[in-house]
Amino acid sequence: MSPVGGGMSPLDDGLAGARVLVTGAAGGIGAAVADAFVEAGSAVVASDVAGLPRDSGARATVRADLRSAADRTRLLAATAEELGGLDVVAHLAGVLRRREIDEVTEDDWDLQHDVNLKASFFLLRDAAELMRRQGTGGRLVAATSQGWWSGGYGGSSVYAASKGGLVSLCRGLARTYGPAGITVNTVAPGAVDTAMLTDDLSEQALAGIVSATPLGRLGTAQEVASAVLFLGSARASFVTAATLNVSGGWLAY
Ligand SMILES: NC(=O)c1ccc[n+]([C@@H]2O[C@H](COP(=O)([O-])OP(=O)(O)OC[C@H]3O[C@@H](n4cnc5c(N)ncnc54)[C@H](O)[C@@H]3O)[C@@H](O)[C@H]2O)c1
């Protein structure tokens, strides 16, 4: 069974043999997601603008800057060729530039919106079109952030706006591609222990987040990967247009 089916055993995830593209796979969460799909028996193409390890268990690695239309086209074509099609896109690539609000530049705005929102639209739309042509349905899972709901903390308003746009976008894509059996969902991590979170937040700021989190700690990349795998699997066959809150209760909605 492929992940796009459903209605079989609730324990059957359909991930063995599923054809999966993971973006942001050199990052903390993306690497954990790629590893988890590999462990589940999926055939994975791992992509990032940064260099990727060759021994990750992925079937292939493709270096691509998702802001480039040519790179996106090359990435989807290479993935479909390598895997013989495409069932799941786990889109983890993203950028965060923390800035005091009065210091935000147009360059900060453009970078975050180009990667997090514009590139996401064209990548996910083109992946959905590929899946629609295949006629076998599919799964699109994208990483938003708690900021989509909270507006962001610690100089991340512009990032939060891009991630809010991503949620709206994925809901629109879910409505558009639902009739083709393609589900589109987002995962909203809270504070997860990766470079993106810890690189430019003070110990004091991190401690403040932890104390506001009912589970009393940062999340791990593997915990976000579990949520992405669920949404990418047959187990989530009737879930679409959803935003899964993976924040340890930091957000409550
Ligand atoms: N870590 C957290 O606490 C947290 C919280 C909420 C949301 N998120 C989201 O989860 C996702 C993964 O975050 P992470 O913590 O692993 O961050 P990370 O910085 O470790 O990984 C992000 C990856 O995206 C890649 N990337 C950036 N620009 C790109 C581009 N133009 N083309 C292709 N790849 C590009 C980077 O090279 C990097 O490897 C991101 O979308 C992030 O916004 C993370």
The ligand as a MOL file (V3000), in Angstrom:
LIG
                    3D

  0  0  0     0  0            999 V3000
M  V30 BEGIN CTAB
M  V30 COUNTS 44 48 0 0 0
M  V30 BEGIN ATOM
M  V30 1 N 13.9440 24.8720 15.2210 0
M  V30 2 C 12.7970 25.4080 15.6050 0
M  V30 3 O 12.5880 25.6820 16.7980 0
M  V30 4 C 11.6940 25.6590 14.6120 0
M  V30 5 C 10.4990 26.1690 15.1240 0
M  V30 6 C 9.4530 26.4220 14.2510 0
M  V30 7 C 9.5990 26.1680 12.9070 0
M  V30 8 N 10.7660 25.6680 12.4180 0 CHG=1
M  V30 9 C 10.8080 25.4120 10.9710 0
M  V30 10 O 11.2060 24.0660 10.7430 0
M  V30 11 C 11.9700 23.9760 9.5340 0
M  V30 12 C 13.2990 23.3110 9.8260 0
M  V30 13 O 13.9780 24.1070 10.7910 0
M  V30 14 P 15.3780 23.6940 11.4560 0
M  V30 15 O 15.2770 24.0020 12.8840 0
M  V30 16 O 15.7720 22.3380 10.9950 0 CHG=-1
M  V30 17 O 16.2940 24.8240 10.7990 0
M  V30 18 P 17.7340 24.6930 10.1100 0
M  V30 19 O 18.1970 26.0850 9.9180 0
M  V30 20 O 18.5690 23.7370 10.8700 0
M  V30 21 O 17.3690 24.0450 8.6840 0
M  V30 22 C 16.7620 24.7670 7.6440 0
M  V30 23 C 17.3930 24.2860 6.3480 0
M  V30 24 O 16.7830 25.0020 5.2530 0
M  V30 25 C 17.8060 25.2000 4.3060 0
M  V30 26 N 17.5090 26.3180 3.4030 0
M  V30 27 C 17.5110 27.6320 3.7150 0
M  V30 28 N 17.3150 28.3650 2.6190 0
M  V30 29 C 17.1850 27.5000 1.5900 0
M  V30 30 C 16.9900 27.6590 0.1940 0
M  V30 31 N 16.9180 28.8810 -0.3710 0
M  V30 32 N 16.9090 26.5580 -0.5740 0
M  V30 33 C 17.0120 25.3290 -0.0190 0
M  V30 34 N 17.2150 25.1110 1.2820 0
M  V30 35 C 17.2990 26.1910 2.0790 0
M  V30 36 C 19.0540 25.5150 5.1310 0
M  V30 37 O 20.2480 25.3230 4.3930 0
M  V30 38 C 18.9010 24.5600 6.3000 0
M  V30 39 O 19.6270 23.3520 6.1120 0
M  V30 40 C 12.1110 25.4080 9.0150 0
M  V30 41 O 11.1520 25.6390 8.0120 0
M  V30 42 C 11.8230 26.2590 10.2350 0
M  V30 43 O 11.3210 27.5160 9.8710 0
M  V30 44 C 11.8140 25.4070 13.2540 0
M  V30 END ATOM
M  V30 BEGIN BOND
M  V30 1 1 1 2
M  V30 2 2 2 3
M  V30 3 1 2 4
M  V30 4 1 4 5
M  V30 5 2 4 44
M  V30 6 2 5 6
M  V30 7 1 6 7
M  V30 8 2 7 8
M  V30 9 1 8 9
M  V30 10 1 8 44
M  V30 11 1 9 10
M  V30 12 1 9 42
M  V30 13 1 10 11
M  V30 14 1 11 12
M  V30 15 1 11 40
M  V30 16 1 12 13
M  V30 17 1 13 14
M  V30 18 2 14 15
M  V30 19 1 14 16
M  V30 20 1 14 17
M  V30 21 1 17 18
M  V30 22 2 18 19
M  V30 23 1 18 20
M  V30 24 1 18 21
M  V30 25 1 21 22
M  V30 26 1 22 23
M  V30 27 1 23 24
M  V30 28 1 23 38
M  V30 29 1 24 25
M  V30 30 1 25 26
M  V30 31 1 25 36
M  V30 32 1 26 27
M  V30 33 1 26 35
M  V30 34 2 27 28
M  V30 35 1 28 29
M  V30 36 1 29 30
M  V30 37 2 29 35
M  V30 38 1 30 31
M  V30 39 2 30 32
M  V30 40 1 32 33
M  V30 41 2 33 34
M  V30 42 1 34 35
M  V30 43 1 36 37
M  V30 44 1 36 38
M  V30 45 1 38 39
M  V30 46 1 40 41
M  V30 47 1 40 42
M  V30 48 1 42 43
M  V30 END BOND
M  V30 END CTAB
M  END
